[in-house]
Amino acid sequence: MGDLTAEPARDPVRDAARRRPGSPALIAGDTVLTWADLDERVDRAARRLAAGTAPGDRVAIILGNTPEFAVAYFGTLRAGRVAVPLNPGYAADEVTFALTDSGAVRVVADDAVLGALRLSEGVAVPSSDLSGSSSDEAVPAAAAPAATDLAVLLYTSGTSGRPKGAMLTHRALAANNDQLQRIEPAVVGDDDVVLLAIPFFHAYGLNTGLGAVAHHAACGVLVDRFDPVETVSLIAKHQVTVVIGVPSMYAAWSRTPGADFRRVRTAVCGAAPLDPADAARFTAATGAGILIGYGLTEAAPVLTTTAVSDRTKVGSIGRPLPGVSLLLRTADGAVLWRDGPVAEPATDELDLDLEVSEGTDPGEIVVRGDNLFSGYWPDGHGGPDADGWWGTGDIAYADADGDLVLVDRIGELILVNGFNVYPAELERVLDEHPGVAEAAVVAVADERTGQAPYAYVVPALDPAPTPAELEAFCAARLARYKLPAGIEVVDELPHSAIGKVRKGELR
């Protein structure tokens, strides 16, 4: 940390304050912070968080989309500490796991959350302490972090049933905003007013939303809890020009009377596939088109977008961002297609520069770029290979125009409003119930959230636990979005010859 010979990390808030000190940075209700205001608060927070901690120490942030989150987040980065944003809706077991796994030495949250956590002395930091007048003004500023230093640890659900911390450096965060900035016309620009309704504990809301606003010294309108009517009002009141959303938001807006998006020049949808019918209804109701993006937490997060291909195309995830290399690869390693600045590998013997005429067969999306993560906490396992390539686990094909179409996921990931839910995590919780002998979870379609988990349970007791009892058991241990849409008690589950549950039969 702070190596004077290393490339220093960018400080987007400080840069924005130097460029546009009097311009509005964040709007939350009646509160308006200029970039100079925010920079001052971030500086105080950095000093407060640096006191008693060391470079690289983890700071958990359990806050909603509030100015306090922005102050804590950017203050942590400025101090050379590692931000660990966590979902305020997490159950106590989920918070405890993340805090223990990350080894967080400070937890920034509001008084209610801190009161519910059993923290050792000195760990708890009330969010109100960071931006007010401080008694630690004499604390020396921390050494500036290097671009290659770890900046953020974002927990993403893993197939093992426990979340994994994706390690993103300062360079990776900045690179993704640089890549997006190279698109013409710009997705976000200096004079834009951006609706920030995607939760900041999600990579999409954190870097494509809050991070992009700071990168461009634009203005962000904070939304802590999404409501279609209230957000339509905010869009009109603050003359919002850029909206960053997920499919369920656009579906809700398409049914909201009076939704006026005439001033919105960019509407972006990501985190989950958008139903073409919802897209068409939204455009018909508001007159605005939607840009589709695809990415993952591990890519900070955007990899492809229709903004670099056909902005009106339905069903495509577009093409790679400038600076992102992308391959489609079969299970045996053959490269079907590639795009972006790929110098190598090309272990295959295909002429991959030829015109795409009829599209390709599906293959795994494999990517390379400066925006990729450094592996999973704590040892970097599962990260890019020695040549910088990383397999996403997602399957796509290139259509006749050379645009990518997402097909499926190699794993069993369930996307609930764009948030990752792995069946193994829910199955693990159900298996902990003394009345459950075996559980299996699959995805079902849901009009409101896109997908939802649905559980099948074999009882271990007689009488069997009721679905209501099992739902209450899960609700005490999992965030709301991970809860099953239904639980069905069955006599047995279908198994293969080696004992694996045949989930295809359950679906």
VEXDREN-2710 file (C-alpha; in Angstrom, 1 decimal):
% VEXDREN-2710
k/r/px/py/pz
1/MET/0.0/0.0/0.0
2/GLY/1.1/3.5/-0.8
3/ASP/4.2/2.4/-2.7
4/LEU/5.6/5.7/-4.2
5/THR/7.0/3.8/-7.2
6/ALA/3.6/2.3/-8.1
7/GLU/0.9/3.9/-10.2
8/PRO/-1.4/5.7/-7.7
9/ALA/-5.1/4.8/-7.5
10/ARG/-7.5/7.4/-8.9
11/ASP/-9.6/9.3/-6.4
12/PRO/-12.7/10.1/-8.4
13/VAL/-14.3/12.3/-5.7
14/ARG/-11.2/14.5/-5.3
15/ASP/-10.9/14.8/-9.1
16/ALA/-14.6/15.8/-9.4
17/ALA/-14.2/18.3/-6.6
18/ARG/-11.3/19.9/-8.4
19/ARG/-13.1/20.0/-11.7
20/ARG/-16.6/21.0/-10.6
21/PRO/-16.5/22.0/-6.9
22/GLY/-19.9/23.9/-6.9
23/SER/-21.8/21.4/-9.0
24/PRO/-24.3/19.1/-7.3
25/ALA/-22.9/15.6/-6.6
26/LEU/-25.7/13.8/-4.8
27/ILE/-29.3/14.6/-4.1
28/ALA/-31.2/12.7/-1.4
29/GLY/-34.6/14.1/-0.5
30/ASP/-34.0/17.7/0.5
31/THR/-30.3/17.2/0.9
32/VAL/-28.0/18.4/-1.9
33/LEU/-24.2/17.9/-1.7
34/THR/-21.8/19.6/-4.1
35/TRP/-18.6/17.9/-5.1
36/ALA/-16.7/20.2/-2.7
37/ASP/-19.1/19.2/0.1
38/LEU/-18.7/15.5/-0.6
39/ASP/-14.9/15.7/-0.9
40/GLU/-14.7/17.4/2.5
41/ARG/-16.9/14.7/4.1
42/VAL/-14.9/11.9/2.4
43/ASP/-11.7/13.4/3.7
44/ARG/-13.0/13.4/7.3
45/ALA/-14.3/9.8/6.9
46/ALA/-10.9/8.7/5.5
47/ARG/-9.1/10.1/8.5
48/ARG/-11.6/8.6/10.9
49/LEU/-11.3/5.1/9.3
50/ALA/-7.6/5.3/9.0
51/ALA/-7.2/5.8/12.8
52/GLY/-6.4/2.6/14.5
53/THR/-6.4/0.5/11.2
54/ALA/-3.8/-0.5/8.7
55/PRO/-3.7/-0.3/4.9
56/GLY/-5.6/-3.1/3.4
57/ASP/-7.8/-3.6/6.5
58/ARG/-11.5/-4.4/5.6
59/VAL/-14.3/-2.0/6.4
60/ALA/-17.8/-3.4/6.1
61/ILE/-20.5/-0.9/5.1
62/ILE/-24.1/-1.8/5.8
63/LEU/-26.1/1.1/4.5
64/GLY/-28.7/1.8/1.9
65/ASN/-28.4/4.3/-1.1
66/THR/-27.7/7.3/1.1
67/PRO/-25.2/10.1/1.3
68/GLU/-23.7/8.3/4.3
69/PHE/-22.9/5.2/2.1
70/ALA/-21.1/7.4/-0.4
71/VAL/-19.1/9.1/2.3
72/ALA/-18.2/5.8/4.0
73/TYR/-17.4/4.1/0.7
74/PHE/-15.2/6.7/-0.9
75/GLY/-13.6/7.5/2.5
76/THR/-12.6/3.9/2.9
77/LEU/-11.0/3.9/-0.6
78/ARG/-9.2/7.2/0.1
79/ALA/-7.8/5.8/3.3
80/GLY/-6.4/2.8/1.5
81/ARG/-8.7/0.4/3.3
82/VAL/-10.9/-2.2/1.6
83/ALA/-14.6/-1.6/1.3
84/VAL/-17.0/-4.5/2.0
85/PRO/-20.5/-3.3/1.1
86/LEU/-23.2/-5.6/2.6
87/ASN/-26.9/-5.8/2.0
88/PRO/-28.8/-4.1/4.9
89/GLY/-31.5/-6.8/4.3
90/TYR/-29.2/-9.6/5.2
91/ALA/-30.2/-11.9/8.0
92/ALA/-27.9/-12.0/11.1
93/ASP/-26.3/-15.3/9.9
94/GLU/-25.4/-13.8/6.5
95/VAL/-23.9/-10.6/8.0
96/THR/-22.0/-12.6/10.6
97/PHE/-20.5/-14.9/7.9
98/ALA/-19.4/-11.9/5.7
99/LEU/-17.9/-10.1/8.6
100/THR/-16.0/-13.2/9.8
101/ASP/-14.9/-14.3/6.4
102/SER/-13.6/-10.8/5.4
103/GLY/-12.0/-10.2/8.8
104/ALA/-13.6/-6.7/8.8
105/VAL/-12.0/-4.5/11.5
106/ARG/-14.7/-1.7/11.2
107/VAL/-18.4/-1.9/10.5
108/VAL/-20.1/1.3/9.3
109/ALA/-23.9/1.2/9.8
110/ASP/-26.8/3.1/11.3
111/ASP/-27.5/2.8/15.0
112/ALA/-30.2/0.2/14.6
113/VAL/-28.0/-2.2/12.7
114/LEU/-25.1/-1.7/15.0
115/GLY/-27.3/-2.3/18.0
116/ALA/-28.3/-5.7/16.6
117/LEU/-24.8/-6.9/15.9
118/ARG/-22.5/-8.2/18.6
119/LEU/-19.3/-6.4/17.8
120/SER/-16.1/-6.1/19.8
121/GLU/-15.1/-2.8/21.2
122/GLY/-13.9/-0.2/18.6
123/VAL/-15.3/-2.1/15.6
124/ALA/-18.7/-0.3/15.3
125/VAL/-18.7/3.0/13.5
126/PRO/-22.0/4.9/13.4
127/SER/-22.5/6.3/9.9
128/SER/-23.4/9.7/11.5
129/ASP/-19.8/9.9/12.9
130/LEU/-18.1/9.9/9.6
131/SER/-19.4/13.1/8.0
132/GLY/-20.0/15.4/10.9
133/SER/-17.5/17.6/12.7
134/SER/-14.7/15.3/13.8
135/SER/-12.4/15.3/16.8
136/ASP/-9.7/13.4/14.9
137/GLU/-8.7/16.2/12.6
138/ALA/-5.1/15.8/13.8
139/VAL/-4.9/12.3/12.5
140/PRO/-2.5/12.2/9.6
141/ALA/-4.0/11.3/6.2
142/ALA/-3.3/7.8/5.0
143/ALA/-0.8/7.1/2.3
144/ALA/-2.6/7.1/-1.1
145/PRO/-3.3/3.5/-2.3
146/ALA/-1.8/2.1/-5.5
147/ALA/-4.0/1.3/-8.5
148/THR/-3.2/-2.4/-8.1
149/ASP/-4.3/-2.4/-4.4
150/LEU/-7.5/-4.1/-3.4
151/ALA/-10.3/-1.6/-3.2
152/VAL/-13.5/-3.6/-2.8
153/LEU/-14.6/-7.0/-1.6
154/LEU/-18.1/-7.8/-3.0
155/TYR/-19.8/-10.9/-1.8
156/THR/-21.5/-13.0/-4.5
157/SER/-23.3/-16.2/-4.0
158/GLY/-21.3/-19.3/-4.6
159/THR/-22.2/-22.8/-5.7
160/SER/-20.9/-24.1/-2.4
161/GLY/-23.9/-22.5/-0.6
162/ARG/-21.8/-19.7/1.0
163/PRO/-21.1/-16.3/-0.7
164/LYS/-17.6/-15.7/-2.1
165/GLY/-15.8/-12.3/-1.9
166/ALA/-14.8/-11.1/-5.3
167/MET/-11.6/-8.9/-5.1
168/LEU/-11.7/-5.8/-7.2
169/THR/-8.8/-3.4/-7.3
170/HIS/-8.8/0.4/-7.8
171/ARG/-7.6/-0.2/-11.3
172/ALA/-10.5/-2.6/-12.1
173/LEU/-13.1/-0.2/-10.9
174/ALA/-11.6/2.7/-12.9
175/ALA/-11.1/0.6/-16.0
176/ASN/-14.7/-0.3/-16.3
177/ASN/-15.8/3.3/-16.3
178/ASP/-13.0/4.1/-18.8
179/GLN/-14.3/1.4/-21.1
180/LEU/-17.8/2.7/-20.9
181/GLN/-16.6/6.2/-21.5
182/ARG/-15.1/5.2/-24.8
183/ILE/-18.6/4.4/-26.2
184/GLU/-20.1/7.0/-28.6
185/PRO/-22.5/8.6/-27.9
186/ALA/-21.7/8.5/-24.2
187/VAL/-23.8/6.4/-21.9
188/VAL/-23.1/8.9/-19.0
189/GLY/-21.5/12.3/-19.4
190/ASP/-20.4/15.2/-17.2
191/ASP/-23.7/17.1/-17.4
192/ASP/-26.0/14.1/-16.7
193/VAL/-28.4/13.6/-13.8
194/VAL/-28.4/9.9/-13.0
195/LEU/-31.1/8.0/-11.1
196/LEU/-29.3/5.8/-8.6
197/ALA/-31.9/3.2/-7.6
198/ILE/-29.8/0.0/-7.9
199/PRO/-28.5/-0.9/-4.4
200/PHE/-24.9/0.1/-3.8
201/PHE/-24.0/-3.3/-2.3
202/HIS/-24.5/-4.7/-5.8
203/ALA/-21.6/-4.1/-8.3
204/TYR/-24.0/-2.6/-10.8
205/GLY/-25.3/0.0/-8.4
206/LEU/-21.9/0.6/-6.9
207/ASN/-19.6/1.1/-9.9
208/THR/-21.9/1.6/-12.9
209/GLY/-24.1/3.8/-10.8
210/LEU/-22.3/5.6/-8.0
211/GLY/-18.8/5.1/-9.5
212/ALA/-19.8/6.4/-12.9
213/VAL/-21.4/9.6/-11.3
214/ALA/-18.1/10.3/-9.5
215/HIS/-16.0/9.3/-12.6
216/HIS/-17.8/12.0/-14.7
217/ALA/-18.4/14.5/-11.9
218/ALA/-22.1/14.2/-12.8
219/CYS/-25.0/14.3/-10.4
220/GLY/-26.7/11.3/-8.7
221/VAL/-30.3/11.2/-7.4
222/LEU/-30.3/8.7/-4.6
223/VAL/-33.2/6.2/-4.2
224/ASP/-33.0/4.0/-1.2
225/ARG/-36.2/2.0/-1.8
226/PHE/-37.6/1.6/-5.3
227/ASP/-41.2/2.7/-5.9
228/PRO/-42.3/3.2/-9.5
229/VAL/-44.6/6.2/-8.7
230/GLU/-42.1/8.0/-6.5
231/THR/-39.2/7.4/-8.9
232/VAL/-41.3/8.8/-11.8
233/SER/-41.8/11.9/-9.7
234/LEU/-38.1/12.2/-9.0
235/ILE/-37.2/11.8/-12.6
236/ALA/-39.5/14.8/-13.5
237/LYS/-38.5/16.9/-10.5
238/HIS/-34.7/16.6/-11.0
239/GLN/-34.8/16.4/-14.8
240/VAL/-33.1/13.0/-14.8
241/THR/-31.2/12.3/-18.0
242/VAL/-29.8/8.8/-17.3
243/VAL/-31.6/5.9/-15.7
244/ILE/-29.8/2.7/-14.6
245/GLY/-32.2/-0.1/-13.9
246/VAL/-33.1/-3.8/-13.8
247/PRO/-35.9/-5.6/-15.6
248/SER/-38.4/-5.4/-12.8
249/MET/-38.0/-1.6/-12.7
250/TYR/-38.8/-1.1/-16.4
251/ALA/-41.7/-3.6/-16.1
252/ALA/-43.1/-1.5/-13.3
253/TRP/-42.6/1.9/-15.1
254/SER/-44.3/0.5/-18.2
255/ARG/-47.4/0.2/-16.1
256/THR/-47.1/3.5/-14.2
257/PRO/-49.5/6.2/-15.4
258/GLY/-47.9/9.4/-16.4
259/ALA/-44.3/8.0/-16.6
260/ASP/-42.5/10.8/-18.5
261/PHE/-39.0/9.8/-19.8
262/ARG/-38.8/12.5/-22.5
263/ARG/-35.7/14.1/-20.9
264/VAL/-34.1/10.7/-20.4
265/ARG/-31.5/10.2/-23.1
266/THR/-30.0/7.0/-21.7
267/ALA/-32.0/4.1/-20.1
268/VAL/-29.8/1.1/-19.2
269/CYS/-31.0/-2.3/-18.1
270/GLY/-28.7/-4.9/-16.7
271/ALA/-28.3/-7.6/-14.0
272/ALA/-30.9/-10.0/-15.6
273/PRO/-32.5/-10.6/-19.0
274/LEU/-35.2/-8.1/-20.0
275/ASP/-38.5/-9.6/-21.3
276/PRO/-39.0/-8.2/-24.8
277/ALA/-42.6/-7.7/-24.0
278/ASP/-41.8/-5.5/-21.1
279/ALA/-39.2/-3.6/-23.2
280/ALA/-41.8/-2.9/-25.9
281/ARG/-44.5/-1.9/-23.4
282/PHE/-42.0/0.5/-21.7
283/THR/-41.0/2.1/-25.0
284/ALA/-44.6/2.5/-26.1
285/ALA/-45.6/4.1/-22.8
286/THR/-42.6/6.4/-22.4
287/GLY/-41.1/6.9/-25.8
288/ALA/-37.7/5.9/-24.5
289/GLY/-35.5/3.0/-25.7
290/ILE/-33.5/0.7/-23.5
291/LEU/-29.8/-0.2/-23.7
292/ILE/-29.0/-3.7/-22.6
293/GLY/-25.9/-4.5/-20.7
294/TYR/-24.4/-7.8/-19.5
295/GLY/-21.8/-8.3/-16.8
296/LEU/-20.9/-9.9/-13.5
297/THR/-19.6/-8.7/-10.1
298/GLU/-16.2/-10.2/-11.1
299/ALA/-16.0/-7.7/-14.1
300/ALA/-16.7/-4.6/-12.1
301/PRO/-19.3/-5.3/-13.6
302/VAL/-20.0/-4.5/-17.3
303/LEU/-18.7/-6.7/-20.2
304/THR/-21.0/-6.2/-23.1
305/THR/-23.8/-3.7/-24.2
306/THR/-26.0/-3.0/-27.1
307/ALA/-24.6/0.6/-26.9
308/VAL/-21.7/-0.6/-29.1
309/SER/-23.9/-2.6/-31.5
310/ASP/-27.6/-2.2/-32.3
311/ARG/-29.2/0.0/-29.7
312/THR/-32.7/-1.0/-30.7
313/LYS/-32.1/-4.7/-30.8
314/VAL/-34.3/-6.9/-28.6
315/GLY/-33.0/-10.1/-27.1
316/SER/-29.3/-9.3/-27.6
317/ILE/-26.6/-8.4/-25.0
318/GLY/-24.6/-6.6/-27.6
319/ARG/-20.9/-6.7/-28.0
320/PRO/-17.9/-6.3/-25.7
321/LEU/-17.0/-2.9/-24.3
322/PRO/-14.0/-1.1/-25.9
323/GLY/-11.0/-2.7/-24.2
324/VAL/-12.7/-6.0/-23.3
325/SER/-11.7/-9.2/-25.2
326/LEU/-14.3/-11.9/-25.4
327/LEU/-14.3/-15.5/-26.6
328/LEU/-17.0/-18.1/-27.0
329/ARG/-15.5/-21.5/-26.1
330/THR/-16.8/-25.0/-26.2
331/ALA/-16.4/-27.4/-23.2
332/ASP/-13.4/-29.0/-24.8
333/GLY/-11.6/-25.7/-25.3
334/ALA/-12.3/-24.9/-29.0
335/VAL/-12.9/-21.2/-29.7
336/LEU/-16.1/-20.6/-31.7
337/TRP/-16.0/-16.8/-31.9
338/ARG/-14.1/-13.8/-30.6
339/ASP/-14.4/-10.1/-30.4
340/GLY/-12.4/-7.2/-29.0
341/PRO/-8.6/-6.6/-28.9
342/VAL/-7.6/-10.2/-28.8
343/ALA/-3.9/-10.8/-29.6
344/GLU/-3.9/-14.4/-28.5
345/PRO/-4.6/-17.2/-27.5
346/ALA/-5.8/-18.8/-30.6
347/THR/-5.0/-22.4/-30.0
348/ASP/-7.7/-23.2/-32.5
349/GLU/-7.1/-23.2/-36.2
350/LEU/-10.3/-21.4/-37.2
351/ASP/-10.1/-18.1/-39.2
352/LEU/-11.9/-16.1/-36.5
353/ASP/-11.7/-12.8/-38.4
354/LEU/-14.1/-13.9/-41.1
355/GLU/-17.6/-12.4/-41.4
356/VAL/-20.3/-14.0/-39.3
357/SER/-23.0/-15.1/-41.7
358/GLU/-25.2/-17.6/-39.9
359/GLY/-24.2/-17.1/-36.3
360/THR/-22.3/-19.6/-34.0
361/ASP/-23.1/-22.5/-31.8
362/PRO/-23.4/-21.7/-28.1
363/GLY/-20.2/-21.5/-26.1
364/GLU/-19.0/-20.3/-22.7
365/ILE/-18.3/-16.6/-22.5
366/VAL/-14.6/-16.2/-21.7
367/VAL/-13.3/-12.6/-21.1
368/ARG/-10.1/-10.6/-20.6
369/GLY/-9.7/-6.9/-19.6
370/ASP/-8.3/-4.6/-17.0
371/ASN/-11.8/-4.5/-15.3
372/LEU/-11.6/-8.2/-14.2
373/PHE/-11.3/-9.1/-10.5
374/SER/-8.2/-10.6/-8.9
375/GLY/-9.9/-13.8/-7.8
376/TYR/-11.9/-14.7/-4.7
377/TRP/-11.0/-13.8/-1.2
378/PRO/-8.6/-14.4/0.4
379/ASP/-6.1/-16.1/-1.8
380/GLY/-7.2/-15.1/-5.3
381/HIS/-8.5/-18.6/-6.3
382/GLY/-10.8/-18.8/-9.2
383/GLY/-9.5/-15.7/-10.9
384/PRO/-8.2/-15.1/-14.4
385/ASP/-5.6/-17.4/-15.8
386/ALA/-1.9/-16.6/-16.4
387/ASP/-2.9/-14.9/-19.7
388/GLY/-5.7/-12.9/-18.1
389/TRP/-8.6/-15.0/-19.4
390/TRP/-11.6/-15.8/-17.2
391/GLY/-14.5/-18.1/-17.9
392/THR/-17.8/-16.5/-16.8
393/GLY/-19.9/-19.7/-16.6
394/ASP/-22.5/-18.1/-18.9
395/ILE/-23.4/-19.6/-22.3
396/ALA/-24.1/-17.4/-25.3
397/TYR/-24.0/-17.5/-29.1
398/ALA/-23.2/-14.8/-31.7
399/ASP/-26.1/-14.2/-34.1
400/ALA/-25.8/-13.5/-37.8
401/ASP/-25.0/-9.8/-37.1
402/GLY/-22.2/-10.7/-34.7
403/ASP/-24.3/-9.7/-31.6
404/LEU/-24.3/-11.9/-28.6
405/VAL/-27.4/-13.6/-27.3
406/LEU/-27.3/-15.0/-23.8
407/VAL/-28.6/-18.6/-23.6
408/ASP/-28.2/-20.0/-20.1
409/ARG/-25.8/-20.4/-17.2
410/ILE/-23.5/-23.4/-16.7
411/GLY/-24.5/-23.5/-13.1
412/GLU/-27.9/-23.3/-11.5
413/LEU/-27.9/-19.6/-10.7
414/ILE/-31.4/-18.1/-10.1
415/LEU/-31.7/-14.4/-10.9
416/VAL/-34.2/-12.6/-8.7
417/ASN/-34.5/-9.0/-9.7
418/GLY/-30.9/-9.3/-11.0
419/PHE/-29.6/-10.6/-7.7
420/ASN/-27.8/-14.0/-7.6
421/VAL/-29.5/-16.8/-5.7
422/TYR/-27.8/-20.2/-5.8
423/PRO/-30.0/-23.2/-4.9
424/ALA/-27.2/-24.7/-2.8
425/GLU/-27.4/-21.8/-0.3
426/LEU/-31.1/-22.2/0.2
427/GLU/-30.8/-26.0/0.3
428/ARG/-28.2/-25.7/3.0
429/VAL/-30.5/-23.7/5.1
430/LEU/-33.4/-26.1/4.6
431/ASP/-31.2/-29.1/5.4
432/GLU/-30.4/-27.5/8.8
433/HIS/-34.1/-27.8/9.9
434/PRO/-34.5/-31.0/12.0
435/GLY/-37.6/-31.9/10.1
436/VAL/-36.0/-32.0/6.7
437/ALA/-34.3/-35.1/5.3
438/GLU/-33.5/-33.6/1.9
439/ALA/-34.2/-30.5/-0.1
440/ALA/-33.9/-29.4/-3.7
441/VAL/-34.4/-25.9/-5.1
442/VAL/-35.1/-25.0/-8.7
443/ALA/-35.9/-21.8/-10.6
444/VAL/-39.5/-20.9/-11.5
445/ALA/-40.7/-18.0/-13.6
446/ASP/-42.0/-15.0/-11.7
447/GLU/-43.9/-12.1/-13.2
448/ARG/-42.6/-9.6/-10.6
449/THR/-38.9/-10.7/-10.2
450/GLY/-38.2/-12.6/-13.4
451/GLN/-37.2/-15.8/-11.5
452/ALA/-37.8/-17.1/-8.1
453/PRO/-36.6/-20.1/-6.1
454/TYR/-39.0/-23.0/-5.5
455/ALA/-38.2/-25.7/-3.0
456/TYR/-39.1/-29.4/-2.8
457/VAL/-38.6/-30.9/0.7
458/VAL/-38.6/-34.6/1.9
459/PRO/-39.6/-34.7/5.6
460/ALA/-37.5/-36.4/8.3
461/LEU/-40.3/-36.4/10.9
462/ASP/-43.9/-37.4/11.2
463/PRO/-45.8/-35.2/11.1
464/ALA/-43.9/-33.4/8.5
465/PRO/-43.0/-29.7/9.0
466/THR/-45.5/-27.4/7.2
467/PRO/-44.5/-25.1/4.4
468/ALA/-45.3/-22.1/6.6
469/GLU/-43.0/-23.4/9.3
470/LEU/-40.2/-23.9/6.8
471/GLU/-40.7/-20.5/5.3
472/ALA/-40.4/-18.9/8.7
473/PHE/-37.2/-20.9/9.3
474/CYS/-35.7/-19.6/6.1
475/ALA/-36.8/-16.0/6.7
476/ALA/-34.8/-16.0/9.9
477/ARG/-31.6/-17.0/8.1
478/LEU/-31.8/-15.5/4.6
479/ALA/-32.3/-12.1/2.9
480/ARG/-35.8/-11.6/1.6
481/TYR/-34.9/-11.9/-2.1
482/LYS/-33.5/-15.4/-1.5
483/LEU/-36.6/-16.8/0.1
484/PRO/-38.5/-19.5/-1.9
485/ALA/-41.7/-18.5/-3.7
486/GLY/-43.1/-21.8/-2.6
487/ILE/-42.2/-24.9/-0.6
488/GLU/-43.6/-28.3/-1.5
489/VAL/-43.4/-31.3/0.8
490/VAL/-42.9/-34.5/-1.1
491/ASP/-42.4/-38.2/-0.3
492/GLU/-39.1/-38.4/-2.3
493/LEU/-37.0/-36.7/-4.8
494/PRO/-35.9/-38.2/-8.2
495/HIS/-32.3/-39.4/-8.1
496/SER/-29.8/-40.5/-10.7
497/ALA/-27.9/-43.8/-10.4
498/ILE/-25.1/-42.0/-8.5
499/GLY/-27.6/-40.3/-6.1
500/LYS/-27.7/-36.9/-7.7
501/VAL/-31.1/-35.2/-7.6
502/ARG/-32.6/-35.0/-11.1
503/LYS/-33.7/-31.3/-11.0
504/GLY/-34.8/-31.5/-14.6
505/GLU/-37.7/-33.7/-13.6
506/LEU/-38.6/-31.3/-10.8
507/ARG/-38.7/-28.4/-13.2
END
